[in-house]
């Protein structure tokens, strides 16, 4: 990075000398870091290195220490928001960053505004702001990486362009190789992803995250044992890499070794330090039973997660747990418990001090599953009415991609009605990375006498290899469909 704004140093020669000897200012064409404390700067830069290596708990400690040295350190609040472990913590630091933004450089202001835009469900504005940042600092590798990250999943080719530009600016900038690998992975260009991740490992052979990243790739490719080997390497290097330990368990799930998977999750639970990490691990543990078609055991496994979410005062996690249960109840046509879970979720959201945008996102989820329940009960008029109300709320927001959720819902409703052609038309416009909708789409193609289309989608679901409750609900079904129809899984 580079020096703070010159206005803070003008005319103060002794302070200038002290500052120049206390840190290494970055080139002029990189975004400044505005702080009046050399000590805060040093701590922040240490935290930034850890942050870029995905060692977020350790980074959080250094950012917090930096903030103690300079309470007006806006960029530090920005990063603390990004590594927050609760919605309230995120909102607090974001608010402080926004409040302090007028005191910092124009580049830092753009970065902070982009985070606020994301918090307000306005990714389009966030991308425009980060484009301005890149235009202002075209030779700042982090500016390009920040922009590329917002393109992920939306426009991965554009993301790759930004990551490659960051690498051109600094061939040893390891985080850009990591992002590049994931972009190629999403595009299914696995050979290029392997190359990017291997370069990432070469640059940081003693860091855990490069091994976690290539393990993610091998898992996606169905090379589960290879994935487990690299996840274990990551955990060996850093016990704080709880997510690597969890993903060892996920690979055992895909191998059908359910008890071994749960032992891996229990170990991850022991390693987890924050309540959020613990709750997330508990929910993944609960998901393991869904792969075995044991819904009652899965629901029971969420109880301790809810207890911790209440004790830690994490309403967003309480809502997540209730939505998890809702999905499972819905799949098993337990409509009474679907209704109870959604009503409890509404009560929590009304009482919680969440940001309007966060609360609105959860409210949309509630409407979505209310509509799904009506469709499952064959009350299609009510289901479609709820879908239209969801569409109105999405249209009132700032995220055009939100309409993917609407199309996913209408596709589901038409699937339940047996209107297969209409369902397919909506699934084509829905979230492309939802294996549950993909499975229903495959069923529609089969019903429309399109075996080739059905085969392709069933195989894609069977080989999705990204753990979630949605995937747990349909993975074995997709594998069974392939076996029954004589389809190839590859």
MITIMI-58636 format. One line per 3 residues: their letters; for each residue x, z, y of C-alpha. Coordinates in Angstrom, 1 decimal, always signed. Last residue first. Layout:
a> X:Z:Y | ...
This chain:
xxx> -20.0:-16.0:-39.0 | -22.8:-14.1:-40.7 | -23.7:-17.2:-42.7
xxx> -27.4:-17.6:-43.2 | -28.9:-17.3:-46.7 | -32.3:-16.4:-45.3
xxx> -32.4:-13.0:-46.8 | -28.7:-12.3:-46.2 | -28.9:-13.4:-42.6
xxx> -32.1:-11.4:-42.0 | -30.5:-8.3:-43.6 | -27.5:-8.5:-41.3
xxx> -29.8:-8.8:-38.3 | -31.9:-5.8:-39.5 | -28.7:-3.8:-40.0
xxx> -27.7:-4.4:-36.4 | -31.1:-4.0:-34.9 | -31.7:-0.3:-33.9
xxx> -28.0:+0.6:-33.7 | -27.5:-2.2:-31.2 | -30.1:-0.9:-28.9
xxx> -28.8:+2.7:-29.3 | -25.4:+1.4:-28.2 | -22.1:+0.4:-29.9
xxx> -20.5:-2.9:-29.2 | -19.8:-4.8:-32.4 | -22.0:-7.8:-31.6
xxx> -21.3:-9.4:-35.0 | -24.8:-8.9:-36.5 | -26.4:-9.7:-33.2
xxx> -24.5:-13.0:-32.8 | -25.2:-13.9:-36.4 | -29.0:-13.3:-35.9
xxx> -28.7:-15.5:-32.7 | -27.0:-18.4:-34.4 | -29.3:-18.3:-37.5
xxx> -32.4:-18.2:-35.3 | -31.3:-21.3:-33.4 | -30.4:-23.2:-36.6
xxx> -33.7:-22.0:-38.3 | -35.9:-23.4:-35.5 | -39.3:-23.2:-37.1
xxx> -40.9:-21.6:-34.1 | -41.3:-18.3:-36.0 | -37.5:-18.4:-36.7
xxx> -36.8:-19.0:-33.0 | -39.1:-16.0:-32.1 | -37.3:-13.8:-34.6
xxx> -34.0:-14.8:-33.0 | -35.3:-13.9:-29.6 | -36.3:-10.5:-30.9
xxx> -32.7:-10.0:-32.1 | -31.3:-11.1:-28.7 | -33.6:-8.7:-27.0
xxx> -32.1:-5.9:-29.0 | -28.5:-7.2:-28.7 | -28.7:-7.0:-24.9
xxx> -25.8:-8.9:-23.4 | -27.6:-11.9:-21.9 | -29.9:-9.9:-19.6
xxx> -33.0:-12.1:-19.4 | -33.6:-15.6:-18.3 | -33.4:-17.2:-21.8
xxx> -35.4:-14.2:-23.1 | -38.2:-15.4:-20.7 | -38.5:-18.9:-22.1
xxx> -38.1:-17.5:-25.7 | -41.1:-15.2:-25.1 | -43.2:-18.1:-23.9
xxx> -42.4:-20.1:-27.0 | -43.1:-17.1:-29.3 | -46.5:-16.0:-28.1
xxx> -46.9:-13.7:-31.0 | -48.3:-11.0:-28.8 | -45.4:-8.6:-29.6
xxx> -42.9:-11.4:-28.7 | -44.9:-12.0:-25.5 | -44.5:-8.4:-24.5
xxx> -40.8:-8.4:-25.4 | -40.2:-11.6:-23.3 | -42.1:-10.0:-20.5
xxx> -39.7:-7.0:-20.6 | -36.5:-9.1:-20.9 | -37.8:-11.3:-18.0
xxx> -38.3:-8.2:-15.8 | -34.9:-6.8:-16.7 | -33.3:-10.1:-15.8
xxx> -35.0:-9.9:-12.5 | -32.6:-7.2:-11.6 | -29.9:-9.9:-11.3
xxx> -31.3:-10.6:-7.8 | -30.0:-7.2:-6.6 | -31.2:-6.2:-3.1
xxx> -34.4:-4.4:-3.9 | -38.1:-5.2:-3.0 | -38.1:-7.9:-5.6
xxx> -37.2:-5.3:-8.3 | -40.1:-3.1:-7.3 | -42.5:-6.1:-7.3
xxx> -41.3:-7.2:-10.8 | -41.8:-3.7:-12.1 | -45.4:-3.8:-10.9
xxx> -45.8:-7.1:-12.7 | -44.4:-5.7:-15.9 | -46.9:-2.8:-15.6
xxx> -49.7:-5.2:-15.3 | -48.4:-7.2:-18.3 | -48.4:-4.0:-20.5
xxx> -51.8:-3.0:-19.3 | -53.3:-6.4:-20.3 | -51.3:-6.4:-23.5
xxx> -52.8:-3.2:-24.9 | -51.4:-4.1:-28.4 | -50.1:-0.6:-29.0
xxx> -46.6:-2.0:-29.1 | -47.4:-3.8:-25.8 | -48.5:-0.5:-24.2
xxx> -45.3:+1.2:-25.4 | -43.2:-1.6:-24.0 | -45.0:-1.3:-20.6
xxx> -44.3:+2.5:-20.4 | -40.7:+1.7:-21.4 | -40.2:-0.6:-18.4
xxx> -42.0:+1.7:-16.0 | -39.7:+4.5:-17.0 | -36.7:+2.3:-16.6
xxx> -37.8:+1.3:-13.2 | -38.2:+5.0:-12.2 | -34.6:+5.5:-13.4
xxx> -33.3:+2.8:-11.1 | -35.4:+4.2:-8.2 | -33.8:+7.6:-8.6
xxx> -30.3:+6.1:-8.4 | -31.3:+4.1:-5.3 | -33.0:+7.1:-3.6
xxx> -29.9:+9.3:-4.2 | -30.5:+12.1:-6.7 | -31.5:+15.6:-5.7
xxx> -33.6:+16.1:-8.8 | -37.1:+17.5:-8.8 | -39.0:+14.2:-8.9
xxx> -36.6:+12.7:-11.3 | -37.0:+15.7:-13.7 | -40.8:+15.4:-13.6
xxx> -40.7:+11.7:-14.2 | -38.4:+12.2:-17.3 | -40.7:+14.8:-18.7
xxx> -43.6:+12.3:-18.4 | -41.5:+9.6:-20.1 | -40.6:+12.0:-23.0
xxx> -44.2:+13.1:-23.5 | -45.5:+9.5:-23.5 | -43.0:+8.3:-26.0
xxx> -43.8:+11.4:-28.0 | -47.4:+10.5:-28.3 | -46.5:+6.9:-29.0
xxx> -44.5:+7.5:-32.1 | -44.4:+3.8:-33.0 | -41.0:+4.2:-34.7
xxx> -39.2:+1.8:-32.3 | -41.0:+3.6:-29.4 | -39.9:+7.0:-30.6
xxx> -36.3:+5.8:-30.7 | -36.4:+4.2:-27.3 | -38.1:+7.2:-25.8
xxx> -35.5:+9.6:-27.3 | -32.7:+7.7:-25.5 | -34.8:+7.7:-22.3
xxx> -35.1:+11.5:-22.6 | -31.4:+11.8:-23.1 | -30.7:+9.6:-20.1
xxx> -33.1:+11.6:-17.9 | -31.3:+14.8:-18.8 | -28.0:+13.1:-18.1
xxx> -29.2:+12.2:-14.6 | -30.5:+15.7:-14.1 | -27.0:+17.2:-14.6
xxx> -27.4:+20.9:-13.9 | -24.5:+22.0:-16.3 | -26.9:+24.3:-18.2
xxx> -29.6:+21.6:-18.3 | -27.3:+18.9:-19.5 | -25.8:+21.3:-22.0
xxx> -29.1:+22.1:-23.6 | -30.1:+18.4:-23.5 | -27.0:+17.5:-25.5
xxx> -27.6:+20.3:-27.9 | -31.0:+18.9:-28.7 | -29.9:+15.2:-29.0
xxx> -28.9:+15.7:-32.6 | -32.4:+16.6:-33.6 | -33.6:+13.2:-32.3
xxx> -31.0:+11.4:-34.5 | -31.8:+13.5:-37.5 | -35.5:+12.5:-37.2
xxx> -34.5:+8.8:-36.7 | -32.6:+8.5:-40.0 | -32.2:+4.7:-40.4
xxx> -28.4:+5.0:-41.3 | -27.4:+3.1:-38.1 | -29.9:+5.4:-36.3
xxx> -28.0:+8.5:-37.6 | -24.8:+7.4:-35.8 | -26.8:+7.2:-32.5
xxx> -26.9:+11.0:-32.4 | -23.1:+11.2:-32.4 | -23.1:+8.7:-29.6
xxx> -25.5:+11.0:-27.7 | -23.2:+14.0:-28.4 | -20.2:+12.1:-27.1
xxx> -22.0:+11.3:-23.9 | -23.0:+14.9:-23.5 | -19.4:+16.1:-24.0
xxx> -18.0:+13.6:-21.6 | -20.6:+14.6:-18.9 | -19.9:+18.3:-19.5
xxx> -16.2:+17.7:-18.7 | -13.3:+18.5:-21.0 | -13.8:+16.4:-24.2
xxx> -11.2:+17.0:-26.9 | -13.5:+19.1:-29.1 | -16.3:+16.6:-28.7
xxx> -13.9:+13.8:-29.7 | -13.1:+15.7:-32.9 | -16.8:+16.0:-33.6
xxx> -17.2:+12.2:-33.0 | -14.4:+11.5:-35.5 | -16.1:+13.7:-38.1
xxx> -19.3:+11.8:-37.4 | -17.6:+8.5:-38.1 | -16.2:+9.8:-41.4
xxx> -19.7:+10.8:-42.4 | -21.1:+7.4:-41.5 | -18.5:+5.2:-43.2
xxx> -20.6:+2.0:-42.9 | -17.7:+0.0:-41.6 | -19.5:-0.5:-38.3
xxx> -20.0:+3.3:-38.1 | -16.3:+3.8:-38.9 | -15.6:+1.6:-35.9
xxx> -17.8:+3.8:-33.7 | -15.9:+6.9:-34.9 | -12.6:+5.5:-33.8
xxx> -14.4:+4.6:-30.6 | -15.1:+8.3:-29.9 | -11.4:+9.1:-30.2
xxx> -10.6:+6.3:-27.7 | -13.3:+7.6:-25.4 | -11.7:+11.1:-25.5
xxx> -8.4:+9.8:-24.1 | -7.4:+13.3:-23.0 | -5.2:+13.7:-26.2
xxx> -2.8:+11.2:-24.7 | -0.2:+9.2:-26.6 | -1.6:+10.1:-30.0
xxx> -5.1:+9.3:-28.7 | -4.0:+5.8:-27.7 | -2.2:+5.2:-31.0
xxx> -5.3:+6.3:-32.9 | -7.3:+3.7:-30.9 | -4.8:+1.1:-32.0
xxx> -5.1:+1.8:-35.7 | -8.9:+2.1:-35.4 | -9.1:-1.4:-33.9
xxx> -7.0:-2.8:-36.7 | -9.3:-1.2:-39.2 | -12.3:-2.6:-37.4
xxx> -11.3:-6.3:-37.1 | -14.8:-7.4:-36.3 | -13.7:-9.4:-33.3
xxx> -15.4:-7.0:-31.0 | -13.4:-4.2:-32.6 | -10.2:-6.1:-32.3
xxx> -10.9:-6.5:-28.5 | -11.7:-2.9:-28.0 | -8.5:-2.0:-29.8
xxx> -6.6:-4.2:-27.4 | -8.0:-2.1:-24.6 | -7.4:+1.3:-26.2
xxx> -3.8:+0.3:-26.8 | -3.3:-0.7:-23.2 | -5.1:+2.6:-22.2
xxx> -2.6:+5.0:-23.9 | +0.5:+4.6:-21.7 | +3.9:+4.6:-23.2
xxx> +4.2:+0.8:-23.7 | +3.0:+0.0:-20.1 | +4.3:-3.4:-19.2
xxx> +4.5:-4.7:-22.8 | +1.1:-3.2:-23.5 | -0.5:-5.1:-20.7
xxx> +1.3:-8.3:-21.8 | -0.2:-7.7:-25.2 | -3.6:-7.3:-23.6
xxx> -3.4:-10.6:-21.7 | -2.2:-12.5:-24.8 | -5.0:-11.0:-27.0
xxx> -7.6:-11.9:-24.4 | -6.3:-15.5:-24.3 | -6.7:-15.8:-28.1
xxx> -10.1:-14.1:-27.8 | -11.8:-16.6:-25.5 | -15.3:-15.2:-26.2
xxx> -16.2:-15.3:-22.5 | -16.6:-11.5:-22.5 | -13.2:-11.1:-24.2
xxx> -11.6:-13.4:-21.6 | -12.9:-11.1:-18.8 | -11.7:-8.1:-20.8
xxx> -8.2:-9.4:-21.0 | -8.0:-10.3:-17.3 | -9.1:-6.7:-16.4
xxx> -6.2:-5.3:-18.5 | -3.7:-7.9:-17.1 | -4.8:-6.9:-13.6
xxx> -4.1:-3.2:-14.4 | -0.4:-4.0:-15.3 | +0.8:-5.3:-11.9
xxx> +4.2:-6.4:-13.2 | +3.8:-10.1:-12.2 | +2.9:-9.0:-8.6
xxx> +1.3:-11.5:-6.2 | +0.8:-14.0:-9.0 | -0.8:-11.2:-11.1
xxx> -3.3:-10.4:-8.3 | -4.1:-14.1:-8.1 | -4.7:-14.2:-11.8
xxx> -7.1:-11.3:-11.5 | -9.0:-13.0:-8.7 | -9.3:-16.3:-10.7
xxx> -10.3:-14.4:-13.8 | -13.2:-12.7:-11.9 | -14.4:-16.1:-10.7
xxx> -14.5:-17.3:-14.3 | -16.2:-14.1:-15.3 | -19.2:-14.7:-13.0
xxx> -21.8:-12.0:-13.4 | -20.3:-10.0:-16.3 | -17.4:-9.0:-14.2
xxx> -17.6:-10.4:-10.7 | -17.4:-7.0:-9.1 | -14.1:-6.3:-10.9
xxx> -12.7:-9.5:-9.5 | -13.2:-8.3:-5.9 | -11.4:-5.0:-6.5
xxx> -8.6:-6.9:-8.3 | -8.1:-9.3:-5.4 | -8.0:-6.3:-2.9
xxx> -5.6:-4.5:-5.3 | -3.1:-7.4:-5.2 | -3.0:-7.5:-1.4
xxx> -1.6:-10.8:-0.3 | -4.9:-12.2:+1.0 | -5.4:-9.0:+3.1
xxx> -8.2:-9.9:+5.6 | -9.6:-12.7:+3.5 | -9.5:-10.4:+0.5
xxx> -11.3:-7.7:+2.4 | -13.9:-10.2:+3.6 | -14.5:-11.2:+0.0
xxx> -14.8:-7.5:-0.8 | -17.6:-7.2:+1.8 | -19.4:-10.3:+0.3
xxx> -19.2:-8.8:-3.2 | -20.7:-5.6:-2.0 | -23.5:-7.4:-0.3
xxx> -24.4:-9.2:-3.5 | -24.0:-6.0:-5.5 | -26.9:-4.3:-3.5
xxx> -28.2:-1.5:-5.6 | -27.7:+1.0:-2.8 | -24.8:+2.7:-4.6
xxx> -23.2:-0.8:-4.8 | -23.6:-1.3:-1.1 | -22.0:+2.2:-0.5
xxx> -19.1:+1.1:-2.5 | -18.8:-2.1:-0.5 | -18.9:-0.1:+2.7
xxx> -16.0:+2.0:+1.6 | -13.9:-1.1:+0.8 | -14.8:-2.7:+4.1
xxx> -13.9:+0.4:+6.1 | -10.6:+0.6:+4.3 | -9.8:-2.9:+5.5
xxx> -10.8:-2.2:+9.1 | -8.5:+0.8:+9.2 | -9.8:+4.4:+9.3
xxx> -11.6:+6.7:+11.8 | -15.0:+4.8:+11.6 | -15.0:+5.4:+7.7
xxx> -15.1:+9.2:+7.9 | -18.9:+9.4:+7.5 | -18.9:+6.7:+4.8
xxx> -16.2:+8.5:+2.9 | -18.0:+11.8:+3.2 | -21.2:+10.3:+1.9
xxx> -19.4:+8.7:-1.0 | -17.8:+12.0:-1.8 | -21.1:+13.9:-1.9
xxx> -23.0:+11.1:-3.7 | -20.5:+11.0:-6.5 | -20.5:+14.7:-7.0
xxx> -24.3:+14.8:-7.1 | -24.4:+12.0:-9.6 | -21.9:+13.8:-11.9
xxx> -18.4:+13.3:-13.3 | -17.0:+11.6:-10.2 | -14.1:+9.2:-10.7
xxx> -15.4:+6.6:-8.3 | -16.6:+9.2:-5.8 | -13.1:+10.7:-5.8
xxx> -11.7:+7.3:-5.1 | -13.7:+6.8:-2.0 | -13.1:+10.4:-0.9
xxx> -9.4:+9.7:-1.1 | -9.9:+6.6:+1.1 | -11.6:+8.8:+3.7
xxx> -8.8:+11.4:+4.0 | -10.4:+13.7:+6.6 | -9.8:+16.8:+4.6
xxx> -6.1:+16.2:+4.6 | -3.9:+18.5:+2.6 | -6.8:+19.7:+0.5
xxx> -7.9:+16.1:+0.0 | -4.5:+15.3:-1.5 | -5.0:+18.1:-4.0
xxx> -8.4:+16.7:-5.0 | -7.0:+13.2:-5.4 | -4.2:+14.7:-7.6
xxx> -6.7:+16.5:-9.8 | -9.1:+13.5:-10.0 | -6.2:+11.3:-11.2
xxx> -5.6:+13.6:-14.1 | -9.3:+13.3:-15.1 | -9.2:+9.6:-14.5
xxx> -6.3:+8.6:-16.7 | -7.5:+5.0:-16.7 | -4.0:+3.6:-15.9
xxx> -5.2:+2.5:-12.5 | -6.4:+6.1:-11.8 | -3.1:+7.6:-12.9
xxx> -1.2:+5.3:-10.4 | -3.8:+6.1:-7.7 | -3.4:+9.9:-8.3
xxx> +0.3:+9.7:-7.7 | -0.3:+7.6:-4.6 | -2.8:+10.2:-3.4
xxx> -0.4:+13.1:-3.9 | +2.3:+11.3:-1.9 | -0.2:+10.4:+0.8
xxx> -1.5:+14.0:+1.1 | +2.0:+15.2:+1.5 | +2.7:+12.7:+4.3
xxx> -0.4:+14.0:+6.1 | -2.2:+12.1:+8.9 | -3.9:+9.8:+6.4
xxx> -5.0:+6.1:+6.5 | -3.9:+4.0:+3.6 | -3.4:+0.5:+4.9
xxx> -4.5:-2.7:+3.1 | -1.6:-4.9:+2.3 | -0.1:-7.6:+4.6
xxx> +2.3:-5.1:+6.3 | +4.1:-4.3:+3.1 | +3.7:-0.9:+1.7
xxx> +5.2:+2.2:+3.3 | +7.6:+4.2:+1.1 | +6.9:+7.9:+1.7
xxx> +8.4:+11.0:+3.3 | +11.3:+9.5:+5.1 | +9.2:+7.1:+7.1
xxx> +6.6:+9.9:+7.9 | +9.2:+12.3:+9.2 | +10.7:+9.5:+11.4
xxx> +7.3:+8.7:+12.8 | +6.5:+12.3:+13.3 | +9.7:+12.7:+15.3
xxx> +9.0:+9.6:+17.3 | +5.4:+10.5:+18.4 | +4.7:+7.8:+21.0
xxx> +2.4:+5.9:+18.7 | +2.0:+7.4:+15.3 | -1.8:+7.7:+14.9
xxx> -2.3:+4.5:+16.7 | +0.0:+2.7:+14.3 | -2.7:+2.8:+11.6
xxx> -1.4:+4.2:+8.4 | +1.5:+2.5:+6.6 | +1.2:+0.3:+3.6
x> +0.0:+0.0:+0.0
